[in-house]
Amino acid sequence: MNGYSWKLLVLALVIGLLAGIIGAVLSAQIFIQPGPPGPQGEKGDKGDVGTSGLQGPQGDPGSQGAEGIQGIPGVNGTTGILQAIQKRNDTQVDVDSYLAMQWFNLSEIDSSMETIIDIQQDSKIFVQFSTYCILEPPASIWIRIVVDGAYNSTKYVCSTGPPASGTYQIPGHIEFLTDLLNDGSHTINVQFLREVGSPSILDRTLTIIEISP
């Protein structure tokens, strides 16, 4: 066999080998193509619900709110009422016979309007006096509270004048708180001063209270 024939034989073998490979590939593509999908299977049962997890830890407490405004201070616990005396009289007393512009004790007409009270050392005395005065213009009367003839309250004035006419009943009220006093007896009086006219004094109430320091 010469060289030319040998080359033809090799060429024929190569062509045959390539043809076999190509045919095998085409055959494999035909046979391995997937068929149509099968029917869907039935749905499985639903599983049981799992148990709830444990509660997480509590968070840190929040910051404290702003402090409110301070309330009104209460009464000192050491302060208290040690005794109280009250006297009342609903009779009418006329003061037209007393000199004008001069102070007099109401006890000269009504003895219940003077009181003696025994107190402890450094107690205070609180006094209240309420009354009604009858005035026919022109008329005017002043009233005050006096303790031991030395400590006196401010005064209140019931007064009427022209062009008023007729009879008037005018209420009045006054209070007095002493400083700290020594122990022992103390005298409380209600005093009046007739400024003008002929005033009369009606219902009256005198209240005396001893207060501890």
C-alpha positions in Angstrom: 0.0 0.0 0.0 1.5 3.3 -1.1 1.4 6.5 1.0 -1.6 8.0 -0.8 -3.8 5.0 -0.1 -2.8 5.1 3.6 -3.9 8.7 3.9 -7.3 7.9 2.3 -7.8 5.0 4.8 -7.0 7.3 7.8 -9.4 9.9 6.5 -12.1 7.4 6.0 -11.7 6.2 9.6 -11.8 9.7 11.0 -15.0 10.5 9.0 -16.6 7.3 10.3 -15.7 8.0 13.8 -17.1 11.6 13.7 -20.3 10.3 12.1 -20.7 7.8 14.9 -20.2 10.4 17.6 -22.7 12.8 16.0 -25.3 10.0 15.6 -24.9 9.0 19.2 -25.4 12.6 20.3 -28.5 13.0 18.2 -29.9 9.7 19.5 -29.2 10.6 23.1 -31.1 14.0 22.7 -34.1 12.1 21.3 -34.3 9.4 24.0 -33.5 11.6 27.1 -36.0 14.4 26.5 -38.4 14.4 29.5 -42.0 13.3 29.1 -45.1 15.4 30.1 -45.5 16.0 33.9 -47.6 13.4 35.9 -50.7 14.4 37.9 -50.2 16.3 41.2 -50.3 14.2 44.3 -52.9 14.7 47.1 -52.2 17.5 49.7 -50.8 16.1 52.9 -52.4 16.6 56.4 -51.8 19.8 58.3 -49.3 19.3 61.1 -50.1 20.1 64.7 -49.6 23.6 66.0 -46.5 24.0 68.0 -46.5 25.1 71.7 -46.2 28.8 72.5 -42.8 30.0 73.4 -41.8 31.3 76.8 -42.5 35.0 77.7 -39.5 37.2 77.3 -37.9 38.9 80.3 -39.5 42.2 81.6 -38.0 45.4 80.3 -36.2 47.8 82.6 -38.5 50.2 84.5 -39.1 53.7 83.0 -37.7 56.9 84.5 -39.6 58.4 87.5 -42.1 61.1 86.7 -41.7 64.7 87.7 -42.5 65.5 91.4 -45.8 67.4 92.0 -46.0 70.7 93.8 -45.9 70.7 97.5 -49.2 70.8 99.3 -50.3 73.3 101.8 -48.6 72.7 105.2 -50.8 71.2 107.9 -51.3 72.6 111.3 -48.4 72.1 113.7 -49.1 68.9 115.6 -48.1 70.5 118.9 -50.8 73.3 118.5 -54.2 72.5 119.9 -57.3 73.8 121.7 -57.0 73.4 125.4 -60.4 74.8 126.4 -63.3 76.8 124.9 -65.9 78.9 126.6 -69.0 80.5 125.0 -71.5 82.8 126.4 -74.7 84.1 124.8 -77.4 86.6 125.6 -80.4 87.7 123.5 -81.7 90.5 125.6 -81.6 94.1 124.4 -79.4 96.6 126.2 -79.6 100.4 125.7 -76.5 102.5 125.9 -78.0 106.0 125.4 -77.3 106.9 129.0 -73.6 106.4 128.8 -71.3 109.3 128.1 -70.4 109.8 124.4 -66.8 109.2 123.2 -65.8 107.1 126.2 -65.1 103.4 126.4 -67.2 101.2 128.9 -67.2 97.5 129.7 -70.4 95.9 128.3 -70.3 93.8 131.5 -71.7 96.9 133.3 -75.0 96.1 131.5 -74.5 92.4 130.9 -72.3 90.5 133.3 -71.9 87.5 130.9 -69.8 89.7 128.6 -66.8 89.5 131.1 -65.0 86.2 131.5 -62.0 85.1 133.6 -60.0 82.2 132.2 -57.1 80.3 133.7 -54.5 79.2 131.1 -51.1 77.4 130.9 -47.8 79.1 130.4 -47.3 80.5 126.9 -50.8 79.8 125.7 -52.7 82.2 123.5 -56.3 83.4 123.9 -58.5 83.7 120.8 -61.7 85.7 121.3 -64.8 86.2 119.0 -67.7 88.5 119.6 -70.8 88.8 117.4 -73.9 91.0 117.9 -76.7 93.0 116.3 -77.1 96.7 117.0 -80.3 98.8 116.6 -79.7 102.2 115.2 -82.1 105.2 114.6 -80.2 107.8 112.6 -78.2 109.6 113.5 -76.5 106.9 115.7 -73.1 105.3 116.0 -71.5 102.7 118.3 -67.9 101.2 118.4 -67.1 97.8 119.9 -63.8 96.1 120.7 -62.3 93.2 122.7 -60.0 93.8 125.6 -57.8 91.3 127.5 -56.4 92.2 130.9 -57.3 95.8 130.2 -54.0 96.0 128.3 -54.4 94.1 125.0 -57.2 95.3 122.8 -58.4 94.3 119.3 -59.2 96.6 116.5 -62.7 98.0 116.6 -65.8 97.7 114.4 -68.3 100.5 113.9 -72.0 100.4 113.4 -73.2 103.8 112.2 -76.1 105.5 110.4 -76.7 109.1 109.5 -78.6 111.5 107.3 -80.3 111.2 104.9 -81.1 107.7 106.3 -84.3 107.3 108.3 -86.1 104.6 110.1 -84.7 101.8 112.3 -81.8 99.6 111.3 -80.5 96.3 112.7 -76.8 96.1 111.7 -74.8 92.9 112.4 -71.2 93.1 113.6 -68.4 90.6 114.3 -64.9 91.0 115.6 -62.0 88.6 116.5 -58.8 88.9 118.5 -55.8 86.6 119.1 -53.3 87.5 121.8 -49.6 86.9 121.9 -48.1 84.2 124.2 -49.3 84.9 127.8 -48.2 83.9 131.2 -50.0 81.1 133.1 -52.7 82.1 135.5 -56.0 84.1 135.3 -56.7 86.5 132.5 -59.8 88.7 132.1 -61.7 89.2 128.8 -64.0 92.1 128.3 -66.1 93.5 125.5 -66.2 97.3 125.4 -68.4 99.8 123.7 -68.2 103.5 122.8 -71.3 105.5 122.1 -70.3 108.1 119.5 -73.6 109.7 118.9 -77.4 109.0 119.2 -79.1 106.2 121.2 -77.9 102.8 119.9 -79.0 99.5 121.4 -77.3 96.1 121.4 -79.2 92.9 120.7 -78.3 89.2 120.5 -74.6 88.8 121.4 -72.2 85.8 121.6 -68.8 85.8 123.2 -66.4 82.9 122.4 -63.1 82.4 124.2 -60.5 79.7 123.3 -57.2 78.8 124.8 -54.6 77.7 122.3 -51.4 75.9 123.2 -48.2 77.1 121.6 
